[in-house]
């Protein structure tokens, strides 16, 4: 029988790295966000709970594939659920199969999707009082933080750190990415961009909740796509976390195709 032992987060990193296919050092920046962890005593799995911008804690890790995967995953998740917090997890067959999450009564509450297609050409109106600016023209870290915070209520997003705010963070291209600012100068939207040859990769644009009924989201995507087109880009990859069904339908209306979808479940 598998036993899940509570383990200090800093000691869980090697086991998590083996599950996630990276090195323990790659996970060290996450340590301040990890609040608890459990290790299957036979080494068949490990999970840690990570703080998010929302009330839920994200489950990282899972159980190694094999005939005992479901049993190990159930044991680890049941241990984590004793924390009493609302937990979120990606239903990934390689780590935490969806059947296991459903067995525990978890419900699907969102998804990660990777969309692909041509750069959008549909017109999208920028709301009155809002301006779209190249991220390269907005060095103010306060405005960048405000814009990045538009993702804070979305399932599947992570905490914003200083490393996410600096120019060209994580290899992005601020001359292509865009930010939206309102009449008071507050950041109310953002679209980060990465260029690789003729392919533009973006995160699904973040928009302030008060403006989500407008076309600002697609206006940010269009402006970023236009800037990439000037640099020779033709294709788009958009990675989307926590989008609403209406936003998903709107993206399909742009001619994009979801080539990968991973459900995100909540424990309650």
C-alpha positions in Angstrom: 0.0 0.0 0.0 1.3 3.4 -0.9 1.9 5.9 2.0 2.2 9.6 1.4 4.6 11.3 3.8 4.5 15.0 4.4 7.8 16.5 3.2 9.4 20.0 3.4 9.0 21.7 0.1 12.8 22.2 -0.4 13.3 18.4 -0.1 10.6 17.5 -2.6 12.3 19.3 -5.5 14.3 16.3 -6.8 11.2 14.1 -6.9 9.2 16.8 -8.6 11.9 17.5 -11.1 11.9 13.8 -12.1 8.2 13.9 -12.7 8.3 17.2 -14.6 11.3 16.3 -16.7 13.6 19.1 -15.5 16.4 19.7 -13.1 15.9 20.5 -9.3 17.6 23.8 -9.9 15.0 24.7 -12.4 12.3 24.5 -9.7 14.2 26.5 -7.0 12.6 29.9 -8.0 9.2 28.3 -7.1 10.2 27.5 -3.5 8.8 30.7 -2.0 5.4 29.8 -3.6 5.4 26.2 -2.2 3.6 25.8 1.1 3.4 22.0 1.6 4.4 18.8 -0.1 4.0 15.0 0.0 6.1 12.2 -1.2 5.1 8.6 -1.9 7.4 6.6 0.3 8.2 4.1 -2.5 9.2 7.0 -4.8 6.2 6.5 -7.2 5.0 10.0 -7.0 5.2 13.4 -5.3 3.1 16.6 -5.2 3.5 20.1 -3.8 1.0 22.9 -3.3 1.8 26.2 -4.9 0.2 29.6 -4.1 -1.7 31.3 -6.9 -3.1 34.8 -7.3 -6.5 33.2 -6.5 -7.8 31.5 -3.4 -6.9 28.0 -4.7 -3.6 26.3 -4.4 -2.2 24.6 -7.5 -1.1 21.0 -7.3 2.3 20.4 -8.9 3.5 16.9 -9.7 1.6 13.6 -9.5 2.3 9.9 -9.9 4.6 8.2 -12.4 2.7 6.3 -15.2 2.1 2.7 -14.7 -0.4 0.2 -13.3 -0.3 1.9 -9.9 -0.5 5.4 -11.1 -4.2 5.9 -10.1 -3.7 4.5 -6.6 -0.6 6.6 -6.0 -2.3 9.8 -7.3 -5.3 9.2 -5.1 -3.2 8.7 -2.0 -1.2 11.9 -2.7 -4.2 14.0 -3.5 -6.1 12.8 -0.4 -3.2 13.8 1.7 -3.1 17.2 0.1 -6.9 17.7 0.6 -6.4 17.4 4.4 -5.0 21.0 4.1 -8.6 22.2 3.9 -7.8 24.6 1.0 -9.4 24.7 -2.4 -7.0 22.9 -4.7 -6.6 23.1 -8.5 -4.9 20.6 -10.8 -4.3 20.0 -14.5 -5.9 16.7 -15.6 -2.7 15.3 -17.2 -2.7 11.6 -18.0 1.0 11.5 -17.5 0.7 12.8 -13.9 -2.9 13.3 -12.6 -5.4 11.5 -14.8 -8.8 13.1 -15.1 -10.6 9.9 -13.8 -8.7 10.2 -10.6 -9.7 13.8 -10.0 -13.4 12.9 -10.8 -13.2 10.0 -8.3 -12.4 12.5 -5.6 -15.3 14.7 -6.6 -13.3 17.4 -8.3 -15.0 19.3 -11.1 -13.7 20.7 -14.3 -13.5 24.5 -14.0 -11.3 25.6 -16.8 -8.6 24.5 -19.3 -5.3 25.2 -20.8 -5.5 25.4 -24.6 -2.9 25.9 -27.3 -4.3 27.6 -30.4 -2.7 27.7 -33.8 -3.5 29.5 -37.0 -2.7 32.4 -39.2 -2.1 35.9 -37.7 -5.5 37.5 -37.1 -6.7 40.1 -39.5 -10.1 40.8 -38.2 -10.7 44.4 -37.0 -11.2 45.0 -33.3 -12.2 48.3 -31.8 -10.2 49.8 -28.9 -12.5 51.0 -26.2 -12.9 54.7 -25.7 -10.3 56.2 -23.4 -7.9 53.2 -23.8 -4.6 53.3 -25.7 -2.6 50.4 -27.0 1.2 50.9 -26.7 4.2 48.8 -27.5 5.6 47.2 -24.3 8.9 48.7 -25.3 7.4 52.1 -24.8 6.2 51.3 -21.3 9.2 50.9 -19.0 7.2 51.8 -15.9 7.1 48.7 -13.7 3.9 49.8 -11.9 2.0 50.0 -15.2 3.4 46.6 -16.2 2.4 45.1 -12.9 -1.1 46.5 -13.2 -1.4 45.0 -16.7 0.0 41.6 -15.6 -2.4 41.6 -12.7 -5.4 41.4 -15.1 -4.8 37.7 -15.1 -5.0 37.4 -11.3 -8.6 36.0 -11.2 -8.0 33.5 -14.0 -7.7 29.8 -13.2 -4.3 28.4 -14.0 -2.3 31.6 -13.8 0.7 32.1 -11.5 1.9 34.8 -9.1 3.6 37.8 -10.7 7.2 38.3 -9.7 9.8 41.0 -10.5 11.2 38.6 -13.1 7.9 38.8 -15.0 8.0 42.6 -15.2 11.4 43.5 -16.6 11.7 44.4 -20.3 11.8 41.3 -22.6 11.1 39.0 -19.6 11.6 35.3 -20.2 12.9 36.0 -23.7 9.8 37.9 -24.9 10.0 40.7 -27.4 8.7 44.0 -26.0 8.8 45.7 -29.5 6.1 43.2 -30.6 4.1 42.8 -27.4 1.5 45.4 -26.3 0.0 46.9 -23.2 -3.4 48.7 -22.8 -3.6 51.8 -20.6 -6.7 53.7 -19.6 -7.3 57.4 -19.4 -5.7 57.5 -15.9 -2.5 55.7 -17.2 -3.3 52.4 -15.4 -2.4 49.2 -17.2 -5.7 47.4 -18.1 -4.5 44.8 -20.6 -1.4 43.0 -21.9 -0.2 40.7 -24.6 3.3 39.3 -24.3 5.0 38.1 -27.5 7.8 35.7 -28.5 9.1 35.6 -32.1 10.7 32.5 -33.6 11.3 32.8 -37.3 7.9 33.3 -39.0 5.9 32.2 -35.9 4.5 34.5 -33.2 3.8 33.0 -29.8 1.6 34.8 -27.3 -0.2 34.2 -24.1 -3.9 34.8 -24.3 -4.2 38.6 -23.8 -5.1 39.7 -20.3 -7.8 42.3 -19.9 -9.1 44.1 -16.8 -12.5 42.5 -15.7 -14.3 45.8 -16.2 -13.3 45.7 -19.9 -13.9 42.1 -20.7 -17.2 42.8 -22.3 -15.4 44.9 -25.0 -13.2 43.9 -27.9 -10.0 44.9 -26.1 -8.8 41.4 -25.9 -8.8 40.9 -29.7 -7.5 44.5 -30.2 -4.4 43.6 -28.2 -4.0 40.4 -30.2 -4.4 42.2 -33.5 -1.9 45.0 -32.6 0.6 42.4 -31.5 0.0 40.3 -34.6 0.4 43.4 -36.8 3.8 44.2 -35.2 4.9 40.6 -35.7 3.8 40.6 -39.3 6.1 43.6 -39.9 8.9 41.4 -38.7 8.1 38.6 -41.1 5.8 36.5 -38.9 2.9 34.6 -40.6 1.7 32.0 -38.1 0.3 32.3 -34.5 0.6 30.1 -31.5 -1.6 31.3 -28.5 -1.4 29.7 -25.1 -4.5 30.3 -23.1 -5.2 29.6 -19.5 -8.6 30.0 -17.8 -10.4 31.6 -20.7 -14.2 31.7 -20.5 -16.4 29.7 -23.0 -17.2 32.9 -24.7 -13.6 33.8 -25.2 -12.9 30.3 -26.5 -15.7 30.6 -29.0 -14.3 34.0 -30.1 -10.8 32.6 -30.6 -12.3 29.8 -32.8 -14.0 32.6 -34.7 -10.6 34.1 -35.6 -9.9 30.9 -37.5 -7.7 29.5 -34.8 -7.6 25.7 -34.0 -7.1 24.3 -30.5 -4.4 21.6 -31.0 -4.0 20.8 -27.3 -6.5 21.1 -24.5 -5.8 20.1 -20.9 -8.7 20.4 -18.4 -8.1 22.2 -15.1 -10.1 20.9 -12.1 -11.0 22.3 -8.7 -11.5 20.3 -5.6 -14.6 22.3 -4.7 
